[in-house]
């Protein structure tokens, strides 16, 4: 009967040579206990399995340059431990970055909401400066979503008059809004 150390060395040699059966033996012997070990760090079975799979993947990729001074089992546990700690560190960093981005997005959304409210107020001020009939027709069209025919019937005027008044309102708004929007963007990007 061969000594246990000789068998372990033969297994290591077989791994280094890329023998699939040796790799399969190590995988099936250690995967489950290593997953339990990783889960003690991560408290997440999926992440634990991922860590162990990554360790085995690295073991296979670096098989030819393996330099294991302790036992294979110790090497695997140390690798899982290190990778689990790196995963925790990465999760904390990701969480920290997520919080920073969320905070910045909340601030930006709040600022934009305030600025958009100010812009809306400016638009309503311009609408309020329109002549009475023009303002009334424009509000019926844009805020009450009535068609030109409906407005004409409701006010007892021609459809052409409705179109002219809406056109006049839009022209006034465009001219006034150029200045308001320019000021809005200057304030926003300064």
C-alpha positions as CSV (number, residue, x, y, z in Angstrom):
1,X,0.0,0.0,0.0
2,X,1.3,3.4,-1.0
3,X,1.9,6.1,1.7
4,X,-0.8,8.9,1.8
5,X,1.8,11.5,1.0
6,X,2.8,9.7,-2.1
7,X,-0.8,9.4,-3.3
8,X,-1.3,13.1,-2.7
9,X,1.8,13.9,-4.6
10,X,0.6,11.7,-7.5
11,X,-2.7,13.5,-7.5
12,X,-0.9,16.9,-7.6
13,X,1.3,15.7,-10.4
14,X,-1.8,14.5,-12.3
15,X,-3.4,17.9,-11.8
16,X,-0.3,19.6,-13.1
17,X,-0.4,17.4,-16.2
18,X,-4.0,18.4,-16.8
19,X,-5.5,15.0,-16.3
20,X,-9.2,15.4,-16.2
21,X,-9.9,12.5,-13.8
22,X,-7.6,14.0,-11.2
23,X,-9.3,17.3,-11.5
24,X,-12.7,15.7,-11.3
25,X,-11.7,13.7,-8.2
26,X,-10.5,16.9,-6.4
27,X,-13.6,18.8,-7.4
28,X,-16.1,16.2,-6.2
29,X,-14.1,15.6,-3.0
30,X,-13.8,19.2,-2.0
31,X,-16.6,21.2,-3.7
32,X,-19.3,20.8,-1.1
33,X,-17.1,21.3,2.0
34,X,-15.5,24.3,0.5
35,X,-18.9,25.8,-0.3
36,X,-20.0,25.4,3.3
37,X,-16.7,27.0,4.3
38,X,-17.2,30.0,2.0
39,X,-20.8,30.4,3.2
40,X,-19.5,31.0,6.7
41,X,-17.9,34.1,5.3
42,X,-20.5,35.2,2.8
43,X,-23.7,33.9,4.2
44,X,-24.9,33.6,0.6
45,X,-25.0,30.1,-1.0
46,X,-25.0,31.4,-4.6
47,X,-22.0,33.6,-3.9
48,X,-20.3,30.8,-2.0
49,X,-20.7,28.4,-4.9
50,X,-19.4,31.1,-7.3
51,X,-16.3,31.6,-5.1
52,X,-15.5,27.9,-5.0
53,X,-16.1,27.5,-8.7
54,X,-13.7,30.4,-9.3
55,X,-11.1,28.7,-7.1
56,X,-11.4,25.5,-9.1
57,X,-11.3,27.4,-12.3
58,X,-8.1,29.1,-11.3
59,X,-6.7,25.8,-10.1
60,X,-7.3,24.4,-13.6
61,X,-6.0,27.4,-15.4
62,X,-2.8,27.6,-13.3
63,X,-2.3,23.8,-13.0
64,X,1.1,23.8,-14.7
65,X,2.5,26.4,-12.5
66,X,1.0,25.1,-9.2
67,X,3.4,25.4,-6.3
68,X,1.7,24.0,-3.3
69,X,4.0,23.8,-0.3
70,X,1.3,22.7,2.1
71,X,-1.4,20.1,1.4
72,X,-3.8,20.5,-1.5
73,X,-6.7,20.7,1.0
74,X,-5.0,23.6,2.8
75,X,-4.3,25.3,-0.5
76,X,-7.9,25.1,-1.5
77,X,-9.2,26.3,1.9
78,X,-6.8,29.2,1.9
79,X,-7.8,30.1,-1.7
80,X,-11.5,30.0,-0.8
81,X,-10.9,32.1,2.3
82,X,-8.9,34.7,0.3
83,X,-11.5,34.9,-2.5
84,X,-14.3,35.1,0.0
85,X,-12.7,38.0,1.7
86,X,-12.1,39.7,-1.6
87,X,-15.8,39.2,-2.5
88,X,-16.8,40.8,0.8
89,X,-14.5,43.7,0.1
90,X,-15.8,44.1,-3.4
91,X,-19.4,44.0,-2.2
92,X,-18.7,46.7,0.4
93,X,-17.0,48.8,-2.3
94,X,-19.9,48.2,-4.7
95,X,-22.4,49.1,-1.9
96,X,-20.5,52.3,-1.1
97,X,-20.4,53.3,-4.7
98,X,-24.1,52.5,-5.1
99,X,-25.0,54.7,-2.1
100,X,-22.9,57.6,-3.5
101,X,-24.5,57.3,-6.9
102,X,-28.0,57.0,-5.4
103,X,-27.4,60.1,-3.2
104,X,-26.1,62.1,-6.2
105,X,-29.0,61.0,-8.3
106,X,-31.5,61.9,-5.6
107,X,-29.9,65.4,-5.3
108,X,-29.9,65.9,-9.0
109,X,-33.5,64.7,-9.3
110,X,-34.5,67.1,-6.6
111,X,-32.6,70.0,-8.2
112,X,-34.0,69.2,-11.6
113,X,-37.5,68.9,-10.1
114,X,-37.1,72.4,-8.6
115,X,-35.7,73.8,-11.8
116,X,-38.4,72.2,-13.9
117,X,-41.1,73.7,-11.6
118,X,-39.4,77.1,-12.1
119,X,-39.4,76.6,-15.8
120,X,-43.1,75.6,-15.8
121,X,-43.9,78.7,-13.7
122,X,-42.1,80.9,-16.3
123,X,-44.1,79.2,-19.1
124,X,-47.4,79.9,-17.3
125,X,-46.3,83.5,-16.8
126,X,-45.8,83.9,-20.5
127,X,-49.1,82.3,-21.2
128,X,-50.8,84.7,-18.8
129,X,-49.4,87.6,-20.9
130,X,-51.3,86.5,-24.0
131,X,-54.4,88.4,-25.1
132,X,-57.5,87.0,-23.4
133,X,-59.0,85.1,-26.4
134,X,-55.6,83.8,-27.5
135,X,-54.8,82.6,-23.9
136,X,-58.2,80.9,-23.5
137,X,-58.0,79.1,-26.9
138,X,-54.4,78.0,-26.1
139,X,-55.4,76.6,-22.7
140,X,-58.4,74.7,-24.2
141,X,-56.1,73.2,-26.8
142,X,-53.0,72.4,-24.7
143,X,-54.3,71.8,-21.2
144,X,-57.8,70.5,-21.8
145,X,-56.7,68.6,-25.0
146,X,-59.6,69.8,-27.1
147,X,-59.5,69.7,-30.9
148,X,-59.6,72.8,-33.0
149,X,-63.2,71.9,-34.1
150,X,-64.3,71.4,-30.5
151,X,-62.9,74.8,-29.5
152,X,-64.5,76.5,-32.5
153,X,-67.9,75.0,-31.7
154,X,-67.6,75.8,-28.0
155,X,-66.6,79.4,-28.5
156,X,-68.8,80.0,-31.6
157,X,-65.9,81.0,-33.8
158,X,-64.3,79.6,-37.0
159,X,-61.8,76.8,-37.0
160,X,-59.4,79.1,-38.9
161,X,-59.6,81.7,-36.0
162,X,-58.7,78.9,-33.5
163,X,-55.8,77.9,-35.6
164,X,-54.6,81.5,-36.0
165,X,-54.8,82.1,-32.2
166,X,-53.0,78.9,-31.3
167,X,-50.3,79.8,-33.9
168,X,-50.0,83.3,-32.4
169,X,-49.7,81.8,-28.9
170,X,-47.0,79.3,-29.9
171,X,-45.0,82.0,-31.7
172,X,-45.1,84.2,-28.5
173,X,-44.1,81.2,-26.4
174,X,-41.3,80.2,-28.7
175,X,-39.8,83.7,-28.6
176,X,-40.2,84.1,-24.9
177,X,-39.0,80.6,-24.1
178,X,-35.8,81.0,-26.0
179,X,-34.7,83.4,-23.4
180,X,-36.1,81.4,-20.5
181,X,-34.6,78.1,-21.7
182,X,-31.2,79.8,-22.3
183,X,-31.3,81.2,-18.8
184,X,-32.4,77.8,-17.4
185,X,-29.5,76.0,-19.1
186,X,-27.0,78.6,-18.1
187,X,-28.1,78.2,-14.5
188,X,-28.3,74.4,-14.7
189,X,-24.7,74.0,-16.1
190,X,-23.0,76.7,-14.1
